[in-house]
Amino acid sequence: TTEAKHGHQPLVNWLLEVIANQRLFQAFLFITLWFPFSTPWILKALSKALLTRMRVDRCYKLFSFPVAVKHSEMEWAIALEDELEVVRQIHDLFKTHTNVNFIVEIRYVAKDDAWMSMAYGRDSCYIGVMMYGRSREETYKWFEAVEGIMQRYQGRPHWGKRHFCTPEYLQQVYPKYAAWQQVRSNMDPLGMFANDYLDRHLGPVTHTTSPPPHKLESQQQHHHKLEPAAL
C-alpha cells in the first residue's frame, strides 16, 4: 500500500522482524522436530504472537525481507471464489499429515494481463504451504497432497517454488500458453536458454520457426570466437 505509515518505530520493528519473527520463530520450529505433538499449540501461539501485527508502508518495503528460517515451500494461485473450499480441504489434510510443522500463508492478488502470470485474467487467492526440517520424502508427500487439491481447482503454481506440474497440465490452466510457447520458440529457436527445469515443466523448445539466416550466422561466429585457439 502507499498509504502513510502511522506510529513508525524503527527499533521496535527491527526487534520484531529479526529477533521475534526470524530467530524465535526458528527456535520454536526446531522444537517441533523433536516433539511433534507440540506442533499445533506452537503454531497457534506463534501466529497470534508474531504474525498478526498491522503495518502500513510501501509494498516493496513490506514484501521484501530476509527469511532466516530455511524451509521448503510451494505456492498456488486459485480463483478467488474457490478460496474457502480449497482452504477447507487443506485443513482436512492436516488430519493425515501430522508431521507438517509450518503455517499456511494466504494472500490476495488482483488479476493482470501477463500471459504466464499466476493471476492472469482472474482475481486470485495465493495459498502457500511449507515444511521445516523434514526429509525430502516427507516434504514431497505433503506437497503432492496439496497439489492434488490445487489442480482440481485449476490452480497455477508459483514459478519460483516447488511444484510437479507437467506441460500438459499447465497448458490447461494458462489460456495463453500456446501463444507464449510460440514467442519462446521465436525468441530462442535453438533452446540456448533452456534448462532441465524448463524442459521438465514446459517441455523442450519447439522448433516451429527457424532463426533468420543473419542471426544464425551471427550466433555461429560468436561461438567460434569463444573456441580456444589451436596450439
C-alpha positions in Angstrom: 0.0 0.0 0.0 1.1 3.6 -0.5 -0.9 5.0 2.5 1.1 6.9 5.1 2.6 4.9 7.8 1.5 5.5 11.4 3.4 5.1 14.6 6.7 4.3 13.0 9.1 2.8 15.5 12.2 1.5 13.7 13.8 -0.2 16.8 10.5 -2.0 17.7 10.0 -3.1 14.1 13.6 -4.4 13.9 13.3 -6.3 17.1 10.0 -7.9 16.0 11.3 -8.8 12.5 14.8 -10.0 13.3 14.6 -11.3 16.8 11.0 -12.5 17.1 9.8 -13.3 13.6 13.1 -14.8 12.5 15.2 -16.3 15.3 12.4 -17.0 17.9 10.2 -18.5 15.1 13.0 -20.8 14.0 13.7 -21.9 17.6 10.1 -23.0 18.1 10.0 -24.8 14.8 13.1 -26.7 15.9 11.2 -27.9 18.9 8.5 -29.4 16.7 11.1 -31.7 15.1 11.8 -33.4 18.5 8.3 -33.1 19.9 5.8 -33.3 17.0 2.8 -33.4 19.4 3.6 -29.8 20.3 3.2 -28.5 16.7 -0.5 -27.4 16.8 0.0 -25.4 20.0 3.3 -23.8 18.9 1.9 -22.7 15.5 -1.2 -21.3 17.0 0.8 -19.4 19.6 3.3 -18.1 17.1 0.5 -17.0 14.7 -1.2 -14.9 17.4 2.0 -13.5 18.9 4.1 -12.8 15.8 2.1 -12.7 12.7 -0.9 -10.5 13.5 0.9 -7.2 13.6 -0.5 -4.5 11.4 2.0 -2.5 9.2 1.3 0.2 6.6 4.1 1.1 4.2 5.1 0.9 0.6 4.7 -2.6 -0.8 8.4 -3.1 -1.7 9.3 -2.5 1.9 6.7 -4.8 3.3 7.1 -7.7 0.9 10.9 -7.8 0.7 12.5 -9.1 3.8 15.1 -11.7 4.7 13.9 -15.2 5.8 16.3 -16.8 8.2 14.2 -19.9 8.6 15.3 -22.4 5.9 12.3 -24.4 4.6 10.7 -25.9 1.5 7.8 -24.1 0.0 5.1 -24.3 -2.7 2.5 -21.7 -3.5 -0.6 -21.8 -5.7 -3.0 -19.2 -7.2 -6.6 -20.2 -7.4 -9.7 -18.2 -8.4 -10.9 -16.0 -5.6 -14.3 -17.7 -5.4 -12.7 -21.1 -4.7 -10.7 -19.9 -1.7 -13.0 -21.2 1.1 -13.4 -24.7 -0.3 -9.7 -25.1 -1.0 -8.7 -23.9 2.4 -11.2 -26.4 4.0 -9.7 -29.3 2.1 -6.2 -28.3 3.0 -7.3 -28.1 6.6 -8.6 -31.6 6.4 -5.2 -32.8 5.1 -3.7 -32.0 8.5 -5.6 -34.9 10.0 -3.5 -37.3 8.0 -0.3 -35.3 7.6 0.5 -34.8 11.3 4.2 -34.0 10.7 3.6 -30.7 9.0 5.2 -28.1 11.1 4.7 -24.8 9.2 1.9 -22.4 8.9 -0.2 -21.9 5.7 0.1 -18.4 4.2 -2.8 -16.8 2.3 -2.7 -13.5 0.2 -4.7 -11.9 -2.5 -3.7 -10.6 -5.9 -5.7 -8.7 -8.5 -6.0 -10.0 -12.0 -3.5 -8.9 -14.6 -2.8 -9.5 -18.3 0.7 -11.1 -18.2 0.3 -14.3 -20.2 2.2 -16.6 -17.8 1.2 -14.8 -14.6 -0.4 -16.8 -11.8 -3.1 -14.1 -11.7 -3.7 -13.9 -15.5 -7.3 -13.0 -16.2 -8.7 -13.6 -12.7 -8.6 -12.1 -9.2 -6.7 -14.7 -7.2 -6.1 -16.1 -3.8 -2.5 -17.3 -3.3 -2.0 -20.1 -0.9 1.5 -21.2 0.3 2.4 -24.3 2.2 5.7 -25.0 3.7 7.7 -27.6 5.6 10.7 -27.2 8.0 13.4 -29.7 8.8 11.6 -32.8 7.4 13.0 -35.3 5.0 12.6 -34.8 1.2 10.2 -37.8 1.2 8.0 -36.3 3.9 8.1 -32.9 2.4 7.1 -34.0 -1.1 4.4 -36.2 0.3 2.8 -33.1 1.8 3.3 -31.0 -1.3 1.9 -33.7 -3.6 -1.3 -33.9 -1.4 -1.7 -30.1 -1.6 -1.1 -30.1 -5.3 -3.8 -32.7 -5.8 -6.3 -30.3 -4.3 -5.0 -27.3 -6.2 -5.2 -29.0 -9.6 -8.8 -29.9 -9.0 -9.5 -26.1 -8.9 -7.2 -25.2 -11.8 -4.5 -23.8 -9.6 -1.5 -22.2 -11.0 1.9 -22.9 -9.4 4.4 -20.3 -8.3 7.2 -20.4 -10.9 10.0 -19.9 -8.2 8.7 -22.6 -5.8 8.2 -26.3 -5.6 5.6 -28.0 -7.9 5.3 -31.1 -10.0 3.2 -29.8 -12.9 3.6 -31.2 -16.4 3.4 -29.2 -19.6 0.0 -30.9 -20.3 -1.5 -29.6 -17.1 0.0 -26.1 -17.5 -1.5 -25.8 -20.9 -4.9 -26.3 -19.4 -4.7 -23.6 -16.8 -2.9 -20.9 -18.8 -5.2 -19.6 -21.7 -2.2 -18.0 -23.5 0.1 -21.0 -23.0 0.3 -21.9 -26.7 0.9 -18.3 -27.7 3.6 -17.9 -25.1 5.3 -21.1 -26.4 5.3 -19.6 -29.9 7.0 -16.5 -28.6 9.5 -18.7 -26.7 10.3 -20.6 -29.9 10.7 -17.4 -31.9 12.9 -15.7 -29.4 15.0 -18.8 -28.6 14.8 -21.2 -31.5 18.0 -23.1 -30.6 17.0 -23.6 -27.0 20.1 -21.7 -25.7 18.2 -20.6 -22.6 16.5 -23.9 -21.9 17.4 -26.0 -18.9 16.2 -29.1 -17.1 13.6 -27.2 -15.1 12.0 -25.6 -18.1 12.2 -28.8 -20.2 10.5 -30.7 -17.3 7.6 -28.3 -16.7 7.2 -26.5 -20.1 8.7 -29.1 -22.5 11.6 -28.6 -24.9 11.6 -25.6 -27.3 9.5 -26.4 -30.3 11.4 -25.6 -33.5 8.4 -24.3 -35.4 10.3 -21.2 -36.6 13.8 -21.1 -37.9 16.0 -18.2 -36.9 16.7 -15.6 -39.7 19.9 -16.5 -41.6 21.8 -13.5 -40.5 21.1 -14.2 -36.8 22.1 -17.8 -37.2 25.4 -16.8 -38.8 26.0 -14.2 -36.1 25.5 -16.9 -33.4 27.9 -19.3 -35.2 30.5 -16.5 -35.4 30.0 -15.7 -31.7 30.5 -19.4 -30.8 33.7 -19.6 -33.0 35.2 -16.6 -31.1 34.8 -18.4 -27.9 36.7 -21.5 -29.0 40.3 -21.8 -27.8 42.9 -21.2 -30.4 44.9 -24.2 -31.6 48.3 -24.5 -30.1 
